[in-house]
Amino acid sequence: MAALTQNISLVLCLTLLTIFSPCKSSIISINPNNGQPPLLYLPVRKDADTLQYVTVIQQRTPPVSLNLTLDLGGRQLWVDCDLPYVSSTYSPARCGSPHCSLVADSRSCFNDCFFQSQPGCYNDTCGLVVDNSVAGIVTGGEVGMDVIYVQAPAAMRGISGMEMVSVPEFLFTCGASFLLEGLADGVSGMAGLGRTNMSFPSQFSAASSGGMGKTFSLCLGPTTGAVLFAPPAAGSDVANSLVFTPLLTNPVSTATCHNGGEASSEYFVRVKSIKVNGTPVKVNATLLSIDEQGRGGTKISTVDPYTVLESSIYDAVLNAFVEASGKYNMTRISSVGPFGACFNASGIRITRYGPAVPRIEVEFENGVAAWRILGANSMVRVGEAVTCLGLVDGGANPRTAVVFGGHQLEDNLVVFDMERSRVGLSGSMLGRGRSCAGFVDRITTMGSYTGRDLTL
C-alpha cells in the first residue's frame, strides 16, 4: 500500500507540474497605529500518538479554530477545504494578481472547476502543489486569502492576559481531505515556517510592514512548547548560550513534489564533525556537503520525530556511543525498533540533563563551541526498564545525510535569524532549571520581556 501511495503521488506530482472564536479576547492589528507590532506566539503541543508537534490558530469570519501540524521547513499554510469552508472574508488569489506573483513557484492557473464557486473551487486562480511532508503525498490546491488570528501576550501593552492579533489576507493553499493521512487526529492541515514568501515568518513580517523582522524562536518540549516570532533578549543567559552557525541554501527543493529550479524551503546547516565524549567519529565528509543534485548535507526538522542519519554515519555514531557506554556501566539489551542500541534503564543514573550517558557533540563549520546533545535528548524511554539511543538509520542513500529531529531539539531554544541568515542552538536548558514548558508559562503569565525580546 505504501508503494502504491508513493507511485500515485509521483504520477500526481508530474501531472501537477505540467498543469501548472476570539470574541472572549481583545483583538488588535498586526500593524497597529503606534508602530509597535505585537509579539506573536504559536502554542505547540506534542501529540503522543504521532509524535508530531501541533499548533493552533483561528481563521475565517466567523473564526474557526484550526489544529495544524507544525512543519519547520514547510512552504506554506495549507488547510483542508473539502470540509465546509464558510467565511465572509475569504477571497481567491486571481491569476496575474500581485498575490500570485508573490508566490514565485506558482506556475499554474486553475480554470477547471465546474462546480459552484467556493473556497478551493474558483476559476482564474493561481495554484500550488500542496505537500503533506509527513506522509509524502501531494495534490494541487487553490491559493486563497483569509484573516487569521494568532495569540500575543498583552504585556506588550501593559496589561495582563493574552489577546488575539488579526492578520488579514493571509495567503494559504486549499488542500483535500485525503492529504490529512498520517497527521495527528483533529488536525486540519500544516503550518509551514520555511524559507518562502508564503511561510508564517515571511507573511507576519510583511503584514507588519517589516516591523517584526523575520527572526523566530522555536522551543519544543516533550509535552508543550511554543514558537515566538522574536529573538531572545540580548545578554540573557539563554541568548549567551546560543551556538550560531550560518544557514545554507540547498539549491534543489527537498519537497515531495516541486518545480524545476526551485530551492529548498528547509533549514540547512553545515556540520564539520560529530564527536562522542570528545572523540571524533570517523565519517565520510563528502556526505556532510550538499552536492549539485541537492543531496547530502544537514537539515533541521520538526516532521522527523528523531534524528535520522545516513547508514554509514549512523553506524559510526552508534558504535562510538556503545563503546563509550562501558565507562557508564550501561548494560546493552535487545534493540527496540526503530532504534539500534538499547540499554537497561534501571542501572543508569539520572541527572539534571537526563540519563547520565556519553555526550554527543556536533561541531559546525564556523568552529565555535559545539552543540551538545545530552541524555534527555539522546535517549528515548521505550519501556519501564528500557532506554534507547534516539537515532534512526536513514538508509544508504537518503536525500539528506543528517536530519536533526524533534526529540533532539526538545528543551533547546533554536533561533532562526533570517536577517543574518544563521541559526542558533542553546543546548539543553534543563541544566539551568529551564524548559520549553516553562517557556510557555512565561509567555502565558507575562514573563519578562525587553522590548520585543524574550528573557528566559
C-alpha positions as CSV (number, residue, x, y, z in Angstrom):
1,M,0.0,0.0,0.0
2,A,2.9,2.4,0.8
3,A,4.5,1.7,-2.5
4,L,1.1,2.3,-4.3
5,T,0.7,5.6,-2.5
6,Q,4.2,6.7,-3.5
7,N,3.6,5.8,-7.1
8,I,0.3,7.6,-7.1
9,S,2.0,10.6,-5.6
10,L,4.7,10.6,-8.2
11,V,2.2,10.4,-11.1
12,L,0.2,13.2,-9.5
13,C,3.3,15.3,-8.9
14,L,4.3,15.1,-12.6
15,T,0.7,15.9,-13.6
16,L,0.6,18.9,-11.4
17,L,3.9,20.3,-12.6
18,T,2.7,20.1,-16.2
19,I,-0.6,21.9,-15.5
20,F,0.7,24.2,-13.6
21,S,-13.5,32.4,18.5
22,P,-11.6,35.4,19.6
23,C,-14.7,37.1,21.0
24,K,-13.6,36.4,24.5
25,S,-10.2,38.1,24.0
26,S,-9.4,41.6,22.7
27,I,-8.4,41.8,19.1
28,I,-5.6,44.0,17.9
29,S,-4.0,44.6,14.5
30,I,-0.6,43.2,13.5
31,N,0.2,46.6,12.2
32,P,-1.1,49.0,14.9
33,N,-1.1,52.8,14.7
34,N,1.6,53.2,17.3
35,G,4.1,51.4,15.1
36,Q,5.0,48.7,17.6
37,P,3.9,45.3,16.3
38,P,2.7,42.7,18.8
39,L,4.7,39.8,19.9
40,L,3.2,36.8,18.0
41,Y,3.2,33.4,19.6
42,L,2.1,29.9,18.4
43,P,1.4,27.5,21.2
44,V,2.7,24.0,20.5
45,R,1.8,20.6,22.0
46,K,3.3,17.2,21.2
47,D,0.8,14.6,20.0
48,A,1.6,11.4,22.0
49,D,0.4,9.1,19.3
50,T,2.2,10.5,16.2
51,L,5.0,12.4,18.0
52,Q,4.0,15.4,15.8
53,Y,4.2,19.0,17.1
54,V,0.7,20.6,16.8
55,T,-0.1,24.3,17.0
56,V,-3.5,26.1,16.8
57,I,-4.6,29.3,15.1
58,Q,-8.0,30.8,14.2
59,Q,-9.0,31.5,10.7
60,R,-12.1,32.9,8.8
61,T,-15.1,35.0,9.6
62,P,-16.7,33.9,11.8
63,P,-13.4,32.5,13.3
64,V,-12.8,28.7,13.4
65,S,-10.0,27.1,15.5
66,L,-7.6,25.0,13.4
67,N,-5.2,22.5,14.8
68,L,-2.1,22.3,12.5
69,T,0.9,20.0,12.3
70,L,4.0,22.2,12.6
71,D,6.4,21.9,9.7
72,L,9.6,23.9,10.3
73,G,10.6,23.7,6.6
74,G,7.1,23.8,5.2
75,R,6.5,26.1,2.3
76,Q,3.0,27.4,3.4
77,L,-0.1,27.1,5.4
78,W,-2.4,24.6,3.9
79,V,-5.8,23.5,5.2
80,D,-8.4,21.0,4.2
81,C,-11.0,22.9,2.2
82,D,-13.1,19.7,1.4
83,L,-14.9,20.1,4.7
84,P,-17.4,23.0,4.6
85,Y,-15.3,26.2,4.5
86,V,-17.6,29.1,5.4
87,S,-16.1,32.6,5.6
88,S,-17.2,36.0,4.6
89,T,-13.6,37.2,4.3
90,Y,-12.2,34.5,2.0
91,S,-11.0,35.6,-1.4
92,P,-9.2,33.6,-4.1
93,A,-5.8,34.7,-5.4
94,R,-6.5,35.6,-9.0
95,C,-4.1,34.7,-11.8
96,G,-1.8,37.6,-12.6
97,S,-2.5,39.4,-9.3
98,P,0.3,40.7,-7.0
99,H,-0.6,38.0,-4.6
100,C,0.0,35.3,-7.2
101,S,3.3,36.9,-8.3
102,L,4.4,36.8,-4.7
103,V,4.2,33.1,-4.9
104,A,7.3,32.6,-7.0
105,D,6.7,28.8,-7.6
106,S,3.1,29.2,-8.7
107,R,3.1,28.4,-12.4
108,S,-0.4,27.3,-13.0
109,C,-3.7,29.0,-13.4
110,F,-6.7,26.9,-12.4
111,N,-9.7,27.1,-14.8
112,D,-11.2,23.6,-14.5
113,C,-13.6,23.9,-11.6
114,F,-17.1,23.1,-12.9
115,F,-19.0,23.2,-9.6
116,Q,-20.4,26.1,-7.6
117,S,-17.7,28.6,-6.7
118,Q,-16.5,28.1,-3.2
119,P,-13.1,28.1,-1.4
120,G,-10.9,25.6,-3.2
121,C,-13.1,25.8,-6.3
122,Y,-12.7,29.1,-8.1
123,N,-11.6,29.6,-11.6
124,D,-8.9,32.0,-12.8
125,T,-6.9,31.4,-9.6
126,C,-3.3,30.5,-9.1
127,G,-2.5,27.1,-7.8
128,L,0.3,25.4,-5.9
129,V,1.4,21.9,-5.1
130,V,0.2,21.1,-1.5
131,D,2.6,18.7,0.3
132,N,1.9,16.5,3.3
133,S,5.6,16.2,4.3
134,V,4.8,13.5,6.9
135,A,3.2,11.0,4.6
136,G,4.9,12.2,1.4
137,I,1.6,12.8,-0.5
138,V,0.7,15.7,-2.7
139,T,-2.1,17.4,-4.6
140,G,-2.8,20.7,-6.3
141,G,-4.6,23.4,-4.5
142,E,-6.0,26.8,-5.0
143,V,-4.2,29.8,-3.4
144,G,-6.6,31.9,-1.3
145,M,-6.6,34.6,1.3
146,D,-8.4,34.9,4.6
147,V,-7.9,36.5,8.0
148,I,-6.2,34.5,10.7
149,Y,-5.9,35.2,14.4
150,V,-2.7,34.5,16.4
151,Q,-2.1,34.8,20.1
152,A,0.1,37.6,21.7
153,P,0.9,38.4,25.3
154,A,-0.9,41.6,26.3
155,A,2.0,42.6,28.5
156,M,3.4,44.4,25.4
157,R,0.6,46.9,26.0
158,G,1.0,46.9,29.8
159,I,-2.0,44.7,30.6
160,S,-2.3,41.1,31.7
161,G,-3.6,38.1,29.8
162,M,-3.4,37.1,26.2
163,E,-5.0,38.8,23.2
164,M,-5.6,37.8,19.6
165,V,-3.9,39.5,16.7
166,S,-5.6,39.7,13.4
167,V,-3.6,39.2,10.2
168,P,-5.8,40.0,7.2
169,E,-5.4,38.5,3.8
170,F,-3.1,35.7,5.0
171,L,-2.2,33.6,2.0
172,F,-2.7,29.9,2.2
173,T,-3.5,26.9,0.0
174,C,-6.6,24.8,-0.1
175,G,-5.8,21.1,0.4
176,A,-8.0,18.0,0.2
177,S,-9.2,15.7,3.0
178,F,-7.0,12.8,1.8
179,L,-3.9,14.9,2.5
180,L,-4.6,14.5,6.2
181,E,-3.4,10.9,6.1
182,G,-0.8,10.3,8.7
183,L,-1.4,13.5,10.5
184,A,-2.5,13.7,14.2
185,D,-6.2,13.3,15.0
186,G,-8.1,16.5,14.8
187,V,-5.5,18.3,12.6
188,S,-6.9,20.3,9.7
189,G,-3.6,21.0,7.8
190,M,0.0,22.0,8.2
191,A,1.7,25.2,9.3
192,G,4.9,26.0,7.3
193,L,7.7,28.0,8.8
194,G,10.0,27.5,5.8
195,R,12.1,29.9,3.7
196,T,9.4,31.1,1.3
197,N,7.2,34.2,0.8
198,M,4.1,32.2,2.0
199,S,5.5,30.9,5.3
200,F,4.4,32.3,8.6
201,P,7.6,34.3,9.4
202,S,7.6,35.9,5.9
203,Q,3.9,36.8,6.0
204,F,4.0,38.1,9.5
205,S,6.9,40.3,8.6
206,A,5.2,41.6,5.5
207,A,1.9,42.3,7.3
208,S,3.7,44.3,10.0
209,S,5.4,46.4,7.3
210,G,8.7,44.8,8.3
211,G,8.4,45.8,11.9
212,M,8.6,42.2,13.2
213,G,11.6,41.2,11.1
214,K,11.9,37.5,10.2
215,T,13.6,36.1,13.3
216,F,11.7,33.5,15.2
217,S,12.5,31.3,18.2
218,L,11.4,27.6,18.4
219,C,11.1,25.9,21.8
220,L,9.8,22.3,21.6
221,G,9.0,20.3,24.6
222,P,8.1,16.7,25.4
223,T,4.5,17.9,26.2
224,T,4.2,21.7,25.3
225,G,6.3,24.3,23.7
226,A,6.0,27.4,21.5
227,V,7.1,29.4,18.5
228,L,7.8,33.0,19.3
229,F,8.3,35.5,16.4
230,A,11.1,37.3,18.1
231,P,14.7,36.7,19.3
232,P,15.7,36.1,23.0
233,A,16.8,39.2,24.9
234,A,20.4,40.2,24.3
235,G,22.6,39.4,27.3
236,S,20.2,36.9,28.8
237,D,21.7,33.6,29.8
238,V,19.9,31.7,27.1
239,A,21.0,34.2,24.5
240,N,24.6,33.9,25.7
241,S,24.4,30.1,25.4
242,L,23.4,30.1,21.7
243,V,25.8,28.4,19.3
244,F,25.2,30.2,15.9
245,T,26.1,28.7,12.5
246,P,25.3,30.0,9.0
247,L,22.2,28.8,7.2
248,L,22.8,27.2,3.9
249,T,20.6,27.3,0.8
250,N,20.0,23.9,-0.8
251,P,19.6,24.9,-4.5
252,V,17.3,21.9,-5.1
253,S,14.0,21.6,-3.4
254,T,13.6,18.7,-0.9
255,A,9.8,18.7,-1.1
256,T,7.9,15.6,-2.3
257,C,6.9,17.5,-5.5
258,H,8.4,20.7,-6.8
259,N,9.2,22.8,-9.8
260,G,12.5,22.6,-11.6
261,G,14.9,25.2,-10.3
262,E,13.1,25.6,-7.0
263,A,15.4,25.9,-4.0
264,S,14.6,24.0,-0.8
265,S,12.5,25.8,1.8
266,E,14.1,23.8,4.6
267,Y,16.8,25.0,7.1
268,F,20.2,23.5,6.2
269,V,23.4,23.9,8.1
270,R,27.0,22.6,7.6
271,V,28.2,20.1,10.1
272,K,32.0,19.8,10.3
273,S,32.3,16.9,12.7
274,I,30.5,14.7,15.2
275,K,32.1,13.6,18.5
276,V,31.2,11.2,21.2
277,N,32.6,12.1,24.6
278,G,35.1,14.4,22.9
279,T,36.4,11.7,20.4
280,P,35.7,12.5,16.7
281,V,33.6,9.9,14.9
282,K,35.1,9.0,11.5
283,V,32.5,9.7,8.8
284,N,32.6,10.3,5.1
285,A,33.0,14.1,5.0
286,T,31.5,14.2,1.4
287,L,28.2,13.2,2.8
288,L,28.1,16.3,5.0
289,S,28.1,18.6,2.0
290,I,25.2,19.3,-0.4
291,D,26.0,18.2,-3.9
292,E,24.8,19.7,-7.1
293,Q,21.7,17.5,-7.1
294,G,20.8,18.8,-3.7
295,R,21.7,15.5,-1.9
296,G,23.6,15.2,1.3
297,G,24.1,17.9,4.0
298,T,22.3,18.5,7.2
299,K,18.9,20.0,8.0
300,I,16.7,20.7,11.0
301,S,13.2,19.2,11.0
302,T,10.1,19.1,13.2
303,V,8.5,16.5,11.0
304,D,11.0,13.8,11.8
305,P,10.5,12.8,15.5
306,Y,14.1,11.6,15.9
307,T,17.4,12.4,14.3
308,V,17.9,10.4,11.1
309,L,21.4,9.6,9.8
310,E,22.8,8.1,6.6
311,S,23.7,4.4,7.3
312,S,27.5,4.8,7.5
313,I,27.2,7.8,9.7
314,Y,24.6,6.1,11.8
315,D,26.8,3.0,12.3
316,A,29.8,5.1,13.2
317,V,28.0,7.2,15.8
318,L,26.1,4.2,17.3
319,N,29.3,2.1,17.6
320,A,31.2,5.0,19.2
321,F,28.3,5.6,21.7
322,V,28.1,1.9,22.6
323,E,31.9,1.7,23.1
324,A,31.8,4.8,25.3
325,S,28.8,3.5,27.3
326,G,31.1,0.9,29.0
327,K,32.5,3.7,31.2
328,Y,29.0,4.5,32.4
329,N,28.2,0.9,33.5
330,M,25.4,0.8,30.9
331,T,24.1,-2.7,30.1
332,R,23.1,-3.2,26.5
333,I,20.0,-5.3,25.8
334,S,17.9,-6.3,22.8
335,S,17.1,-3.4,20.5
336,V,13.6,-2.0,20.2
337,G,12.7,-0.6,16.7
338,P,13.3,1.9,15.2
339,F,16.4,2.2,17.5
340,G,19.6,0.2,17.1
341,A,21.1,0.4,20.6
342,C,19.0,-0.1,23.8
343,F,20.1,-0.4,27.4
344,N,18.8,-1.4,30.8
345,A,17.4,1.9,32.2
346,S,17.5,0.8,35.8
347,G,21.3,1.0,36.0
348,I,21.6,4.5,34.5
349,R,22.0,7.4,36.9
350,I,19.7,10.4,36.3
351,T,21.0,14.0,36.3
352,R,19.6,17.4,35.6
353,Y,20.3,16.8,31.9
354,G,18.5,13.4,31.9
355,P,20.2,10.0,31.9
356,A,24.0,10.1,32.5
357,V,25.2,8.7,29.2
358,P,28.0,9.6,26.7
359,R,27.6,13.0,25.3
360,I,27.2,13.7,21.6
361,E,28.8,16.9,20.2
362,V,28.1,18.5,16.9
363,E,30.6,20.9,15.5
364,F,29.5,23.4,12.9
365,E,31.6,24.9,10.1
366,N,32.4,28.2,12.0
367,G,34.4,26.4,14.6
368,V,32.6,27.9,17.6
369,A,31.6,25.9,20.7
370,A,29.9,22.6,19.8
371,W,26.2,21.9,20.2
372,R,25.9,19.2,22.9
373,I,23.3,16.5,22.9
374,L,22.9,15.2,26.4
375,G,20.9,12.4,28.0
376,A,17.4,13.8,27.8
377,N,17.9,14.5,24.1
378,S,19.9,11.5,23.1
379,M,17.9,8.8,24.9
380,V,14.3,7.7,24.4
381,R,12.5,5.7,27.1
382,V,10.6,2.9,25.4
383,G,9.6,0.8,28.4
384,E,9.7,0.6,32.2
385,A,13.3,-0.5,32.2
386,V,14.4,0.1,28.6
387,T,16.0,3.3,27.2
388,C,17.4,3.6,23.7
389,L,19.8,5.8,21.8
390,G,17.3,8.0,19.9
391,L,18.9,7.9,16.4
392,V,17.4,6.3,13.4
393,D,19.1,4.6,10.4
394,G,18.1,6.6,7.3
395,G,19.5,4.1,4.8
396,A,22.4,4.1,2.4
397,N,21.3,6.8,0.0
398,P,18.9,9.3,1.7
399,R,18.1,12.6,0.3
400,T,19.7,14.3,3.3
401,A,22.6,12.7,5.2
402,V,21.8,14.2,8.6
403,V,18.3,15.3,9.8
404,F,18.1,16.7,13.3
405,G,14.7,15.6,14.5
406,G,12.3,16.9,17.1
407,H,13.4,14.8,20.1
408,Q,17.0,16.1,19.9
409,L,15.6,19.7,19.8
410,E,13.4,19.5,22.8
411,D,14.1,21.8,25.7
412,N,16.6,23.6,23.5
413,L,15.9,27.1,22.2
414,V,16.5,27.3,18.5
415,V,16.6,30.8,17.0
416,F,16.3,31.3,13.2
417,D,17.8,34.7,12.4
418,M,16.8,35.3,8.8
419,E,18.2,38.8,8.7
420,R,21.7,37.4,9.3
421,S,21.0,34.1,7.7
422,R,22.0,32.0,10.7
423,V,20.6,29.6,13.2
424,G,21.4,29.4,16.9
425,L,21.0,26.4,19.3
426,S,21.2,26.8,23.0
427,G,21.8,23.3,24.1
428,S,19.7,21.7,26.8
429,M,18.1,24.3,29.1
430,L,17.4,21.6,31.7
431,G,20.8,22.2,33.5
432,R,19.8,25.8,34.1
433,G,16.5,24.8,35.6
434,R,14.6,25.9,32.5
435,S,12.4,24.0,30.0
436,C,10.2,24.7,27.0
437,A,7.1,24.1,29.1
438,G,8.5,26.9,31.3
439,F,8.9,29.0,28.2
440,V,5.1,28.6,27.6
441,D,4.4,29.5,31.2
442,R,6.4,32.7,31.0
443,I,4.6,33.8,27.9
444,T,1.2,32.9,29.3
445,T,1.8,34.6,32.7
446,M,3.6,37.6,31.2
447,G,7.1,36.6,31.8
448,S,9.8,39.3,31.4
449,Y,10.4,40.9,28.1
450,T,12.9,43.5,27.0
451,G,11.3,45.4,24.2
452,R,10.3,42.7,21.8
453,D,12.9,40.3,23.0
454,L,12.2,37.3,25.3
455,T,14.1,36.8,28.5
456,L,14.2,33.2,29.7
